[in-house]
Amino acid sequence: MYNYKYPRPALTVDALVFVKETSTFSVLLIQRGIEPFKGKWALPGGFVNMDELLETACKRELEEETGLQVEQMIQFKTFDAIDRDPRHRTISVVFSTQLSEKVNVSGGDDAAHAKWFSISDLPEMAFDHREILEEFFSSRS
């Protein structure tokens, strides 16, 4: 294992899973079961393992936290605001996938709950996830 002179940021992935409905979109969120932001809602996601590709990590986190398996995700954007995570410097790569309909989901791993929300009626959210959703859906409305 290498020992680096300079600190390095943590790398995470977030899954933006959505369904297009008649006049709006619904998005899949998890309620955080741990700090930081315990009880707040967020995109499913988490830290990338040392032996994982980014998309693989995103699909793993999605399945662990919601029970949902998807075959493919599309990389949307990297979010790197310096203070986006109160624990430490964290950079997140967001992936998206569109489903044809809402499917049953349940919270797992460190997610207390998983639930579909209309983007016009989002709950109180963790990290910068509201901004991520606003940016993603602003080009699709």
PEGI-V399630 format. One record per run of one state. SS is the DSSP state (@ for helix, = for strand, . for the rest). FROM is the first residue (numbers start at 1). TO is the last residue. If there is no record, write none. Layout:
BEGIN
SS|FROM|TO, SS|FROM|TO
END
This chain:
BEGIN
.|1|9, =|10|20, .|21|24, =|25|32, .|33|40, =|41|42, .|43|43, =|44|47, .|48|53, @|54|66, .|67|73, =|74|79, .|80|89, =|90|99, .|100|110, =|111|118, .|119|124, =|125|125, .|126|128, @|129|138, .|139|141
END
